[in-house]
Structure formats: C-alpha cells, structure tokens
C-alpha cells in the first residue's frame, strides 16, 4: 500500500513542480536580443531569408515555425521564442520520466527529472531566443523513442525514432552526433533480420530511405526557399567552410589554444563549472557530495567478480553492443556528442554543451539509486571468527549502511533540486532585467551622439554590429576585421570621430602588434558572463591616430 502511494505521489508532485517551473520561466523570459544569432532568429519572424541570415544556415525551420505560432499570442519576438522553448521543455519531462522509470523508483525518477529541468545554465538558455532548449526537449523525445525501438525492434517504433530524429535536426542540426543511435539501431535490426532469415539489403535500403525522407521534410522546404537545391547547396558549403576555418571556434579555427588547453577549458569550464554548476560554489559542493553518495551506493551494489568477466574484452564489448544497458547507452551517445562539441563547436560558448547536462544528471541519479545487494552467505562460512558471518553485528551494520546510502543520496538530490531552483530562478530574473553589455554600448553611443551633435561618430565593431543595427543605433557602425582596410576607411573619412571596441582592437593587434598608444578609453560596459560569454565585457576606445612609421598589413 505504501509503495502504491509513493508511485502516485511522485508523479503528482512532479507535475506540480513542472507547472511552477513553467510559470516562473514565463515570468522571466528575456526581452533582450543580445547576440548575432539571437538577432538572426528574431528577424526571421518578420521575414524568413537564409541569404540575409534571417536566420543563419541551416535555418532551423521547426524552431522558427514554433516561434511563429507562439508569436500569435506573444507580441515580443524574443519572448515568443522563449515561450516555445518553455512549453517544449515542460513537455520533455514526459520522456525523461519514462526513461528514468526503466531503472529508477518513482521518487528517484521524479528527482532525476527535476535535476535536469532546474539545471540553472540550461534554464538560462530556455528563456532566451535560441534553439538549444527546444532542440534538447525534442532530443529527449528522440532518445526515449530510440530506446523503445532498441527494446523491441518493430517497424512502428523504428519509424517513430527516425521521425523524431528528423524533428531534432530541423531544430538543432549540431545535435547530429546523436544520430549514431540510429546506426546502432540499424545494426541490431540487421542482426534480427539475418536470424529470421529475411533479406537484409532491401530492409537496410528501406531504413535509409525512411531516414532520408524525414530529413527531407525540412531540407526540401529550405531548398525551395533559396530557389532550388543548387543555391541551398552553395549556401551550405559556404557556411560549413566558414564554420570550420574562420569564425566557428572549432579546433581548426581556434589556433590560439593548444589541444590540451582546449580539453581542459571544455571539461573544466564549459561542462562542469559553467554548464553543470552555473559558476556557483554551493552547487559544486552539493554535487560533489551527491557524487560521493553515488559512488558509495554503486560500490555497495556491485556484484562480486566472477564468470561474468570471463572472456576477451572484444567479446564482452560485442555482447554489450548487442544487449546494451540504458545507462551505458546514454553515456556512449553523450560521449560521442561531447567529442563533437570539443572538436567542432565554438569553445567560447558553453551553451554548446547543454545537451550533456540532463543526460549527466540522469546517469548520476541511476548511479546514486543503485540497489544494494546483501553479501553472499558463503563468504562468512570460512571461519567462525569471520566478521562477515550471516547475522553477525558487523554484517547487520553493513547491511543498514548499504540500505541508507540510496536514502542519503535521495536527500542530497532533493537538496540539489532546491538549490538549483533557487540559483536558476535568481539567474533568470537577473537575465530578464539586467541590460546586456552590448545594449549598454548602444545606449552609450546614443548618449554620446546626443551630447555632441556637432561631431559625427563612426564606431567599428565585430559581432556587436548585428545588435547595434537591430537596435537602430544613431551612430554609424561598421564591421571590420582587417587593419589595413580600417586605415584606408579612416583616411577616406577624415572628419569623423573614430570609435572602436576592444574586440576590434585585439584583432588589429594580432595583425600588427601593440596599438594601445593610438587609442583612448572612452567607456567600459559589463554584464554577467553566464548570460553572454563573449560580449559581456566591452570597452569602447577613441582612435587617436596611426603609429608613425607603421606599415599596415592586409
């Protein structure tokens, strides 16, 4: 009777908690458009045009369509995107719960869902006009449908997994490494077909055609919007080349970091310090205690070594691939995406690791809730004096400790949920009210132009230009990256007062050496780096003049 009450109470409590989370999220949706990508998405609500980067390639059509539907009820464009994110994330608690229930009790399943939902850094992304949160929400539906197909490989379950992966790709293409799950599913299905004596290649071809068809649902529409497949392919090639060679921030375009430094920054800062703990020492300490409880619980539950470890590593790996466990399968997919995020995504933007947050919390919950096993009776039979004799006081104390570990872990997990909710709620409230640094820059330029109407100002920026143009800044702004072109531009407009940001200045110094003597600081604008990690600290300079005898490099 008690177990039945728990099985009913846990889902009811979870539903109430999700409703509260959604209400708090709706109250604190960010009204700001503070980055290049966010401007791209917001402008797409007015006119969808990939060539004009409204949004940028590959278009994220399902995400934009969802925001367009939300915009019928929400007048503020960035908040329309945030509203769509919130609804999808709230609904994503269903597949997280269904996955957790395959290994966990109702109480632990509810805790796992809430750990994933209230993660502060993911919560910050949910209330912004970006596609990570929506993509993660649909990713959970895909992972659940994929695991159902892995458990029983019927045609309907396989097609559902293929369809949902198409939805994920139409929202967030960078989640493509999770598609390895479909390769895994195909291999196991092929083994089934061979055992059943069915023809293999026609079924493999059908699998591939179905997967391609679900992707074409969104790719074909984008190709038509660009005038045909040829134009879309050229746009894709140009974007991909830039992403992996110029501005993408991947391992090939971030030469200033060694690979070891990149790994340390990705694992230590992006994944753990910023991603999992939102730069909160309280969250870090609580998570460390929870991890310790998980390790102790897993150690107490581990069965003695025996024949299960017999055989070669290759044979054990093959056996596991044919009959994977849910935790290890999720860990394998998370590892594949982690390698992709490390090598191919922008190391300066921790949001690229957000798909790992929920998976890591679910895996930690499964580890922490591991059911302890009693010690075998024969271990105490060797000697009358053995401390492990059945019924002995030491054994009873050990059994009580093993039973207490999951309970202690549950209390720590509940505390972690409460702490995450407090930290995350405070962060999203600040994000919704605190002016981003680039907004402060625009206000400063506007006030400067108003205070000195007799002067004509020109400000040179990098990605800040996109936001300044969106905000209709009265000061002429130009995006430039080459020092030689900058000098030519300045010489062609001698009557203008030249301003430039620190990002531009650092880029020039990388080309020609120190230039600090040629600039004069005007103002500095700051905001929280957890909200916008790249342009959260902007210094505005006034250009005094070119160093004497300098030879510009182009």
NORCOR-V965380 format. One record per residue. RES is the residue in one letter. PHI is phi in whole degrees, -180 to 180 (* if undefined). OMEGA is omega in whole degrees, -180 to 180 (* if undefined). Layout:
BEGIN
res phi omega
RES PHI OMEGA
RES PHI OMEGA
END
This chain:
BEGIN
res phi omega
X * 180
X -64 179
X -63 179
X -66 178
X -64 178
X -64 -178
X -67 177
X -89 -176
X -69 -177
X -61 177
X -63 180
X -64 178
X -63 -180
X -62 179
X -61 179
X -64 180
X -65 179
X -66 178
X -62 178
X -63 178
X -58 -179
X -65 180
X -64 178
X -63 180
X -65 179
X -63 -180
X -69 -172
X -123 174
X -69 -178
X -70 177
X -90 -172
X -97 175
X -123 -163
X -108 -180
X -142 -180
X -58 -177
X -64 179
X -66 176
X -61 179
X -56 -178
X -67 -177
X -65 179
X -66 180
X -65 178
X -67 178
X -87 179
X -153 -180
X -83 -176
X -155 -177
X -65 -180
X -64 177
X -90 -177
X 57 176
X -128 0
X -90 178
X -77 180
X -57 8
X -93 174
X 102 178
X 47 -169
X -63 -179
X -67 178
X -67 180
X -66 179
X -63 178
X -63 178
X -67 177
X -62 177
X -66 179
X -67 -178
X -66 175
X -68 -178
X -114 -177
X -123 -173
X -78 -178
X -79 -174
X -58 179
X -63 179
X -75 173
X -65 176
X -63 -180
X -62 179
X -62 178
X -63 177
X -58 -176
X -63 180
X -62 -179
X -65 180
X -66 177
X -63 179
X -70 -179
X -68 176
X -64 179
X -66 179
X -66 176
X -63 178
X -61 -178
X -65 175
X -68 -178
X -63 -177
X -66 176
X -71 -179
X -129 -170
X -120 174
X -72 178
X -58 -179
X -64 -180
X -67 177
X -63 178
X -64 178
X -63 179
X -62 179
X -63 -177
X -70 175
X -61 180
X -71 -174
X -74 -174
X -93 178
X -53 -169
X -59 -176
X -69 175
X -66 178
X -63 176
X -59 180
X -70 -177
X -66 -175
X -97 177
X -119 -179
X -82 178
X -130 -170
X -92 -178
X -58 -175
X -64 178
X -63 178
X -64 179
X -66 178
X -59 179
X -72 177
X -63 177
X -63 177
X -62 178
X -65 -178
X -62 178
X -65 -179
X -66 177
X -64 -179
X -68 175
X -61 178
X -67 177
X -68 180
X -70 178
X -144 -169
X -86 176
X -95 -178
X -60 -178
X -62 -179
X -69 179
X -65 180
X -64 178
X -63 179
X -65 179
X -64 -180
X -64 -178
X -68 176
X -67 174
X -62 177
X -65 179
X -59 -179
X -66 179
X -75 177
X -106 -176
X -149 -175
X -65 -177
X -69 176
X -85 -176
X -55 180
X -57 176
X -67 175
X -65 174
X -60 176
X -61 180
X -72 175
X -63 177
X -59 179
X -62 180
X -65 180
X -62 -180
X -67 177
X -64 177
X -61 177
X -65 176
X -63 -178
X -63 180
X -67 179
X -63 -178
X -83 179
X 74 -180
X -89 178
X -69 -169
X -84 -170
X -66 176
X -60 -180
X -74 175
X -64 178
X -63 179
X -64 177
X -59 -179
X -64 180
X -66 179
X -65 178
X -62 -180
X -65 -179
X -63 -180
X -68 175
X -74 -179
X -67 178
X -56 -180
X -103 -180
X -66 -178
X -63 178
X -63 178
X -66 179
X -61 178
X -65 -180
X -68 179
X -100 176
X 89 178
X 136 -177
X -66 -178
X -63 179
X -64 179
X -66 180
X -65 178
X -65 179
X -64 179
X -63 -180
X -64 -180
X -66 -180
X -66 -179
X -64 179
X -63 179
X -67 -178
X -64 -175
X -98 -178
X -132 -173
X -124 -168
X -109 -172
X -72 179
X 80 177
X -76 -175
X -65 -180
X -83 -176
X -114 180
X -118 -173
X -69 -177
X -72 179
X -107 171
X -73 -178
X -64 179
X -63 178
X -64 179
X -65 179
X -62 -179
X -63 -180
X -68 -179
X -66 -176
X -73 -174
X -78 -176
X -96 -174
X -60 -175
X -81 -172
X -91 -171
X -62 -180
X -88 -173
X -68 -176
X -80 -170
X -116 176
X 50 178
X 59 179
X -112 179
X -68 178
X -64 177
X -65 179
X -62 -178
X -66 180
X -66 178
X -65 178
X -64 177
X -65 179
X -66 178
X -64 177
X -62 178
X -62 179
X -66 180
X -64 179
X -65 179
X -66 179
X -67 178
X -66 179
X -69 -177
X -88 -175
X -69 178
X -78 -179
X -61 178
X -69 -180
X -161 -174
X -67 -179
X -64 -179
X -97 -179
X -71 178
X 96 -177
X -75 177
X -62 180
X -63 180
X -67 179
X -66 179
X -64 180
X -64 179
X -64 -180
X -69 179
X -62 180
X -79 179
X -132 -175
X -73 171
X -90 -177
X -59 -179
X -60 -178
X -71 177
X -65 178
X -64 179
X -64 179
X -64 179
X -67 177
X -63 177
X -65 178
X -63 179
X -68 179
X -60 178
X -63 178
X -63 -180
X -64 179
X -66 -171
X -91 -168
X -117 -178
X -105 -176
X -70 -177
X -68 -179
X -78 -175
X -121 -178
X -62 -178
X -61 -180
X -70 179
X -98 -176
X -59 177
X -62 -178
X -81 -172
X -62 -178
X -63 179
X -63 -180
X -65 178
X -67 178
X -65 179
X -66 178
X -65 177
X -64 179
X -65 178
X -71 -176
X -71 -178
X -93 180
X -57 -177
X -77 -179
X -70 179
X -111 177
X -71 179
X -68 179
X -59 -176
X -65 -174
X -69 180
X -67 -179
X -98 -174
X -91 -176
X -71 -176
X -150 179
X -64 -178
X -90 -177
X -63 179
X -72 -178
X -100 180
X -62 178
X -58 177
X 84 180
X -71 -178
X -62 178
X -60 -179
X -67 179
X -65 177
X -64 178
X -62 179
X -65 179
X -65 179
X -66 180
X -65 178
X -72 -177
X -77 -176
X -61 178
X -60 178
X -65 177
X -64 177
X -62 179
X -65 178
X -64 178
X -64 179
X -64 177
X -63 176
X -63 178
X -64 178
X -60 -179
X -62 -180
X -67 177
X -61 180
X -63 180
X -68 -180
X -65 -179
X -64 179
X -62 178
X -66 -179
X -67 -178
X -68 176
X -66 177
X -66 -178
X -62 -178
X -77 -176
X -117 -176
X -86 -180
X -64 174
X -62 -177
X -58 -179
X -71 173
X -68 176
X -63 176
X -61 -180
X -63 178
X -64 178
X -62 178
X -65 180
X -64 179
X -68 179
X -64 179
X -65 180
X -73 -178
X -73 -178
X -127 -177
X -66 -179
X -78 180
X -98 175
X -112 -176
X -101 171
X -131 -179
X -113 179
X -103 -176
X -137 170
X -107 -176
X -71 178
X -61 -178
X -56 -177
X -61 -180
X -73 179
X -61 177
X -67 178
X -63 -179
X -85 179
X 57 179
X -62 -179
X -73 -180
X -92 178
X -60 179
X -125 -177
X -133 176
X -92 -178
X -148 -177
X -128 -175
X -113 -175
X -64 180
X -62 177
X -65 179
X -61 179
X -62 178
X -62 -180
X -66 180
X -65 180
X -66 179
X -77 -178
X -135 -172
X -69 -177
X -84 -176
X -85 170
X -87 -171
X -95 175
X -118 176
X -154 -179
X -91 -178
X -65 178
X -65 177
X -66 -178
X -61 179
X -64 177
X -64 178
X -66 -179
X -65 176
X -68 -178
X -93 -172
X -128 -179
X 98 -174
X -58 179
X -132 -174
X -64 180
X -74 -178
X -99 180
X -130 178
X -128 180
X -62 179
X -109 -178
X -162 177
X -131 -176
X -125 -176
X -132 170
X -147 -175
X -70 -179
X -67 177
X -75 180
X -86 179
X -143 -169
X -72 -174
X -94 -175
X -113 177
X -92 180
X -139 -175
X -121 174
X -108 179
X -100 -180
X -118 170
X -104 -180
X -80 -179
X -91 179
X 169 180
X -72 177
X -60 -178
X -64 178
X 79 -179
X -73 177
X -110 -177
X -64 177
X -112 180
X -107 *
END
